[in-house]
């Protein structure tokens, strides 16, 4: 079951629904979801964990700069994931290799 592998769900305000929060609580998954502005009683969230969501979003935005990834040109999942891996390494190299 996926709940055994997940500790927290990082989501934006669009997922701030009582039904979603209840399902996560039943699965013992921490809901890191900021409350909508129209919620009568705002539910607190872990702001430090929520910042990680931004890093993941930026990673996906950088990957989507490659047209081949954004439009899924590759027919098989193996070749698609291979190209995603290649682009990930190309994005990672400048942080590791100093000139």
C-alpha positions as a printed Julia matrix, in Angstrom:
99×3 Matrix{Float64}:
   0.0    0.0     0.0
   1.28   3.47   -0.84
   0.42   4.88    2.6
   3.16   2.65    4.04
   5.73   4.56    1.97
   4.37   8.11    2.37
   4.93  10.18    5.49
   3.39  13.46    4.34
   1.39  14.86    1.44
   2.61  18.27    0.26
  -0.2   19.99   -1.62
  -1.44  23.47   -2.39
  -4.62  25.16   -1.18
  -6.64  23.49   -3.9
  -6.5   20.26   -1.91
  -7.78  21.82    1.32
 -10.93  19.74    1.68
 -12.17  17.98    4.78
 -12.67  14.74    2.82
  -9.04  14.72    1.64
  -7.75  15.54    5.11
  -9.91  12.77    6.59
  -8.58  10.19    4.1
  -5.01  11.21    4.9
  -5.67  10.98    8.63
  -7.15   7.49    8.18
  -4.02   6.45    6.28
  -1.82   8.07    8.96
  -0.29  10.46    6.41
   0.53  14.0     7.53
  -1.38  16.63    5.52
   0.92  19.56    4.72
  -1.76  21.67    3.08
  -2.26  25.37    3.81
  -5.83  26.34    4.64
  -7.92  28.21    2.09
  -8.57  31.84    2.93
 -12.32  31.2     3.19
 -11.99  28.4     5.77
 -13.71  29.45    9.01
 -11.2   27.74   11.28
  -7.78  27.64    9.58
  -5.89  24.39   10.06
  -2.17  24.87   10.77
   0.44  23.22    8.57
   4.19  22.66    8.79
   5.63  25.63    6.88
   9.12  24.12    6.77
   7.88  20.97    5.03
   5.68  23.03    2.72
   8.79  24.82    1.41
  10.01  21.49   -0.02
   6.99  21.53   -2.34
   8.41  24.63   -4.01
  11.67  22.81   -4.77
   9.79  19.94   -6.39
   7.68  22.37   -8.45
  10.81  24.16   -9.69
  12.41  20.84  -10.64
   9.4   19.9   -12.77
   9.41  23.35  -14.39
  13.07  22.93  -15.35
  12.39  19.48  -16.77
   9.47  20.83  -18.81
  11.83  23.29  -20.52
  12.87  20.27  -22.58
  10.14  19.97  -25.21
  10.62  16.23  -25.53
   9.67  15.78  -21.86
   6.82  18.28  -21.8
   5.08  16.72  -24.83
   5.99  13.06  -24.15
   7.51  12.43  -27.57
   8.86   9.04  -26.5
   6.52   6.12  -27.08
   7.78   3.81  -24.32
   8.07   4.58  -20.63
  11.63   3.27  -20.62
  12.85   5.78  -23.22
  10.86   8.6   -21.57
  12.31   7.88  -18.11
  15.75   7.49  -19.67
  15.55  10.98  -21.14
  14.2   12.39  -17.86
  17.22  10.82  -16.13
  19.59  12.29  -18.7
  18.13  15.79  -18.33
  18.2   15.46  -14.54
  21.91  14.69  -14.67
  22.49  17.65  -16.99
  20.68  19.9   -14.5
  22.65  18.43  -11.58
  26.19  18.66  -13.05
  26.62  22.46  -12.64
  26.0   22.11   -8.91
  28.63  19.4    -8.52
  31.3   20.38  -11.02
  33.11  23.65  -10.41
  35.07  25.27  -13.22
